[in-house]
Amino acid sequence: MTKKQEQTASFLVRFQQRIFEENGESEVQWRGKISHVQDGEEQRFSDFNDALSFMQQKLGELTEEATKHESSEEQESIIHKSLSMWKTIKDVGPKVIRNTLKDPKKQFTHLQDEIQDKIITIGEEISEKVHIDQWRNASRSDFNKIQSQIADLSSEIQKLSTKFDTIKKK
């Protein structure tokens, strides 16, 4: 398999909440925008499934590019395995977001567990086909970068949790 040194797909997802009154009742609407960092393409959504489809499309394109020198059967197999996690997320994503808004800490822990389970499953499937000897070990800078990103995510989750607690008290 011809393999690029590194393939990265980053997405920025922003949510906007709109609270309004309609027929004398308070209503809430969530809208969002997802951006693919590498090519700058954006898509607005009011249904999170649309955001997941956007990510799935971009990741599919990345996988297709990385496997273009493979036979069509091998390429199809790799693409199917690559996107299987996203199909699951697309099915459960809206429920996860609703539950996260209700109890962010509990759902974050649950989401971490689910992602870890999927990574293990997909890793086992992919390791059967991908030549692991072509992979390189993570460098110290890779490790430091990941640590920094985890710390940033942790900080953002704490901020969201604090905001949620404040809203909950009102």
C-alpha positions in Angstrom: 0.0 0.0 0.0 1.3 3.4 -0.8 0.9 5.4 2.3 1.3 9.1 3.0 3.4 10.0 6.0 0.6 11.7 7.8 -3.1 12.2 7.1 -5.0 14.7 9.1 -8.6 15.8 9.1 -9.6 18.4 11.6 -13.1 19.8 12.1 -14.3 22.8 14.0 -17.9 22.6 15.1 -19.7 25.6 16.5 -23.2 25.5 18.1 -25.5 28.4 18.6 -28.5 28.2 20.9 -31.6 30.3 20.2 -34.2 30.6 22.9 -37.5 32.3 21.9 -41.2 32.3 22.7 -43.8 30.9 20.4 -47.5 30.7 21.2 -46.7 31.7 24.7 -44.2 28.9 25.3 -40.4 29.0 25.6 -38.7 27.2 22.7 -35.1 26.4 22.1 -33.3 25.8 18.8 -29.7 24.7 18.2 -28.0 25.5 15.0 -24.4 25.0 14.1 -21.6 25.4 11.6 -18.9 22.8 10.8 -15.7 23.7 9.1 -13.1 21.4 7.6 -9.9 23.0 8.7 -7.6 21.7 5.9 -9.6 23.0 3.0 -11.8 25.6 4.7 -15.1 24.2 3.4 -18.0 24.9 5.7 -21.6 23.8 6.1 -24.3 25.1 8.3 -26.7 22.7 10.0 -29.7 22.5 12.3 -29.7 18.7 12.4 -26.4 17.2 13.7 -26.7 14.3 11.3 -25.8 16.8 8.5 -22.6 17.7 10.4 -21.8 14.0 10.7 -22.4 13.4 7.0 -20.1 16.3 6.2 -17.3 14.8 8.3 -18.0 11.3 6.8 -17.7 12.8 3.3 -14.4 14.5 4.1 -12.9 11.5 5.7 -14.1 9.3 2.9 -12.3 11.6 0.4 -9.1 11.4 2.5 -9.2 7.6 2.6 -9.9 7.4 -1.1 -6.9 9.6 -1.8 -4.7 7.5 0.4 -5.8 4.2 -1.2 -6.0 5.3 -4.8 -3.2 2.9 -5.8 -5.0 -0.1 -4.3 -7.2 -2.5 -6.1 -10.8 -1.5 -6.1 -11.8 -4.4 -3.8 -9.1 -3.5 -1.3 -9.9 0.2 -1.5 -13.6 -0.5 -0.9 -12.8 -2.7 2.1 -10.5 0.0 3.7 -13.0 2.8 3.1 -15.8 0.6 4.6 -13.8 0.0 7.7 -12.6 3.6 7.9 -16.2 4.9 7.9 -17.9 2.2 10.1 -17.2 4.3 13.2 -18.9 7.3 11.7 -22.0 5.3 10.8 -22.3 4.4 14.4 -21.8 8.0 15.5 -24.3 9.2 13.0 -26.9 6.9 14.5 -26.3 7.8 18.1 -24.9 11.3 17.7 -28.1 13.3 18.2 -29.0 11.3 21.4 -25.5 11.9 22.7 -25.7 15.6 22.2 -29.1 15.8 24.0 -27.8 13.8 26.9 -24.6 15.8 27.0 -26.6 19.0 27.4 -28.4 17.4 30.3 -25.3 16.0 32.1 -22.0 17.0 30.4 -19.6 15.2 32.8 -21.5 11.9 32.7 -21.8 11.9 28.9 -18.2 12.9 28.3 -17.1 9.9 30.3 -19.6 7.7 28.4 -18.4 9.1 25.1 -14.8 8.5 25.9 -15.6 4.8 26.7 -17.6 4.4 23.5 -14.8 5.9 21.4 -12.2 3.8 23.1 -14.2 0.6 22.4 -14.6 1.6 18.7 -10.9 2.4 18.4 -10.0 -1.0 19.8 -12.5 -2.8 17.4 -11.4 -0.8 14.3 -7.8 -1.1 15.2 -8.1 -4.9 15.3 -9.9 -5.0 12.0 -7.4 -2.6 10.3 -4.3 -4.3 11.7 -5.2 -7.3 9.7 -4.8 -5.4 6.4 -2.4 -2.6 7.1 1.3 -3.3 7.3 2.2 -2.1 10.8 5.9 -2.1 10.1 5.4 1.0 7.9 4.1 3.0 10.8 6.4 5.2 12.9 6.4 5.6 16.6 5.1 8.9 18.0 7.9 11.5 18.6 8.2 13.5 21.7 6.7 16.5 19.9 3.7 14.4 18.8 3.2 13.3 22.4 3.5 16.9 23.7 1.1 18.1 21.0 -1.4 15.4 22.0 -1.0 16.2 25.7 -1.6 19.9 25.0 -4.7 19.2 22.9 -6.1 17.0 25.7 -5.5 19.7 28.2 -7.2 22.2 25.9 -10.2 19.9 25.4 -10.4 19.3 29.2 -10.4 23.1 29.8 -13.2 23.6 27.2 -15.2 20.8 28.8 -14.8 22.3 32.2 -16.0 25.7 30.9 -19.0 24.1 29.3 -19.8 22.3 32.5 -19.6 25.5 34.5 -21.9 27.2 32.0 -24.3 24.3 32.2 -24.3 24.4 36.0 -25.0 28.1 35.9 -27.9 27.7 33.5 -29.2 24.8 35.5 -29.3 26.9 38.7 -31.5 29.5 36.9 
